[in-house]
């Protein structure tokens, strides 16, 4: 299974994870704990782990096409929900 990871510098990691899970939870299965959140999509999953000044994000899919789609979806939603904060999201495989 292909996996991509990104470490995103942000002071609002917990807030962003909460907003993403609320947004995605309307149509996707979401599991949340104090340390991390996991979202199950049709083509794969996304793991979110907030820390004090950054957010660890990992997406996993069955194939490269699905991975590319999830990277785009996750990045777009993170940027939209971050408001005026500019996020630097660089995926690493």
C-alpha positions in Angstrom: 0.0 0.0 0.0 1.5 3.4 -1.0 1.8 5.9 1.9 2.6 9.6 1.8 3.5 11.7 4.9 3.7 15.4 5.6 4.7 17.4 8.6 2.8 20.7 8.5 4.0 23.6 10.7 0.9 25.1 12.4 0.1 26.5 15.8 -3.5 25.4 15.4 -3.0 21.6 14.8 -5.6 20.5 17.3 -8.2 22.9 16.0 -7.5 21.9 12.4 -7.8 18.2 13.2 -11.1 18.9 15.0 -12.5 20.8 12.0 -11.3 18.2 9.5 -12.9 15.4 11.5 -16.2 17.3 11.8 -16.2 18.0 8.1 -15.2 14.6 6.9 -17.3 12.9 9.6 -20.5 13.9 7.8 -19.8 11.3 5.1 -16.8 9.2 6.3 -15.9 7.0 9.2 -13.9 8.9 11.8 -12.0 7.5 14.8 -10.7 10.0 17.3 -8.5 9.7 20.4 -6.6 12.2 22.5 -3.4 11.6 20.5 -4.6 11.1 16.9 -7.5 10.8 14.5 -8.1 8.4 11.6 -10.5 9.0 8.7 -11.5 6.1 6.4 -12.2 7.2 2.8 -13.4 5.0 -0.1 -9.9 4.9 -1.6 -7.8 4.8 1.6 -7.3 6.5 5.0 -5.8 9.6 6.6 -4.1 9.7 10.0 -3.7 13.0 11.8 -1.4 13.6 14.8 -1.3 17.1 16.2 1.7 18.3 18.2 2.3 21.7 19.8 3.6 23.5 16.7 3.0 21.0 13.9 0.6 18.4 12.4 1.7 15.0 11.2 -0.4 13.8 8.4 -0.2 10.4 6.7 -2.4 9.2 3.8 -2.6 5.6 2.6 -4.3 4.0 -0.4 -4.5 0.8 -2.3 -2.8 2.3 -5.4 -0.9 5.3 -6.6 -3.9 6.9 -8.2 -5.9 6.8 -5.0 -2.9 8.1 -3.1 -2.7 11.1 -5.4 -6.4 11.8 -5.0 -6.2 11.6 -1.2 -3.2 13.9 -1.1 -5.1 16.5 -3.1 -8.3 16.1 -1.1 -6.5 16.3 2.3 -4.4 19.3 1.3 -7.3 21.3 -0.2 -9.5 20.7 2.9 -6.6 21.6 5.3 -5.8 24.8 3.4 -9.5 25.8 3.3 -10.1 25.1 6.9 -6.9 26.8 8.0 -8.4 30.2 7.1 -5.8 32.9 6.7 -2.9 30.7 8.0 -0.8 29.6 5.0 0.1 25.9 5.3 3.2 24.4 3.6 2.1 20.9 2.7 4.8 18.8 1.1 4.1 15.1 0.7 6.9 12.6 1.0 6.5 9.0 -0.1 
